[in-house]
């Protein structure tokens, strides 16, 4: 019997919280607001990542120029079917 009493004391159930109706309403209706906030933060994080990638690409190009190597085409699309342009002069 003492063991059972000890188990009940150590594994006590959490106490019940009473919330005001305004807090409950805010929690229930705030899902959309919180979701939009998460989306906005994710978009900002992605934007910072892209800016950092561009910055790193510029640094690499500068370093390549200093070494005298031809610049690597970063972020540019090259058409494989492109025909060289011949200027008439």
Secondary structure, DSSP 8 states (H G I E B T S, - for coil): -HHHHHHHHHT---------HHHHHHHHHTHHHHHHHHHHHHHHHHHHHHHHHHHHHHHHHHHHHHHT------S----TT--------
